[in-house]
Amino acid sequence: MCRKVIQGQKGSTGNFLSHIKYKHPGSLSKVKAAKYSSKFKKSTNDSTLPSVNTQSKLSFGQSTTISKSKVTNLVFEYIVEEMRPMVTCEKPAFRRLIKGLSGITENIALPDRQVMLKKLKLEYLSYSSMLTKLISEHNFICTTADIWSCNNKSYLGMTCHFINENTYSRSSYVLGCRRIKGSHTYDNIAEIINEITQTYKINNSKISHTVTDNASNFGKAFRIF
């Protein structure tokens, strides 16, 4: 048609059509007809191709079984973090749930409450040792103490808090939760607090403050403590 070189980006025909429109108006209709014919053929060919489903699918043939020790650890963490009774791991529905999710076969025994109790004692000893060492590395700590009742049973809980002398970050840990038998007298409270602090070898001089409510029995307990 002509030897003029027309520049344009890949896939764009605007510059070429403009050149034909103004320099070769008689050929514009032929070019448009050819362009439409090319698009129609491509659309027809695409519609005859088989559709490909690219949606990802789960492979149920692959084994998802996890080890017995992993199951034991997960069950233990669930019972502790959700404060469930140890007998939970022996409930038939709970055991069916664990077997169904873990892929453990019927001939592999799931942990019972005796296994959980043994693991609880080991974890407690490890936690106590860790926290005792950590507290010994700080000059001062702050503690809290509180008493509450549940199902006609009374409990005393204590926590400790301190600032890391190197990073200046605050750390908080549970010191203990003990059952209070009998009345909430100042001497019973003082005895339990003393037992908990002695578990972690905490001297009275290390405790800068203890936060409690304003009950008179707490006040008298700390005067003795």
Stockholm file with secondary structure:
# STOCKHOLM 1.0

chainA/1-225         MCRKVIQGQKGSTGNFLSHIKYKHPGSLSKVKAAKYSSKFKKSTNDSTLPSVNTQSKLSFGQSTTISKSKVTNLVFEYIVEEMRPMVTCEKPAFRRLIKGLSGITENIALPDRQVMLKKLKLEYLSYSSMLTKLISEHNFICTTADIWSCNNKSYLGMTCHFINENTYSRSSYVLGCRRIKGSHTYDNIAEIINEITQTYKINNSKISHTVTDNASNFGKAFRIF
#=GR chainA/1-225 SS CCCCCCCCCTTCCHHHHHHHHHHCGGGHHHHHHHHHHHHHHHHHHHHHSCCCCCCCCCCTTSCCCCCHHHHHHHHHHHHHHTTCCGGGGGCHHHHHHHHHHHCCCTTSCCCCHHHHHHHHHHHHHHHHHHHHHHHHTCSCEEEEEEEEEETTEEEEEEEEEEECTTTCCEEEEEEEEEEECSCCCHHHHHHHHHHHHHHTTCCGGGEEEEECCCCHHHHHHHHHC
#=GC SS_cons         CCCCCCCCCTTCCHHHHHHHHHHCGGGHHHHHHHHHHHHHHHHHHHHHSCCCCCCCCCCTTSCCCCCHHHHHHHHHHHHHHTTCCGGGGGCHHHHHHHHHHHCCCTTSCCCCHHHHHHHHHHHHHHHHHHHHHHHHTCSCEEEEEEEEEETTEEEEEEEEEEECTTTCCEEEEEEEEEEECSCCCHHHHHHHHHHHHHHTTCCGGGEEEEECCCCHHHHHHHHHC
//
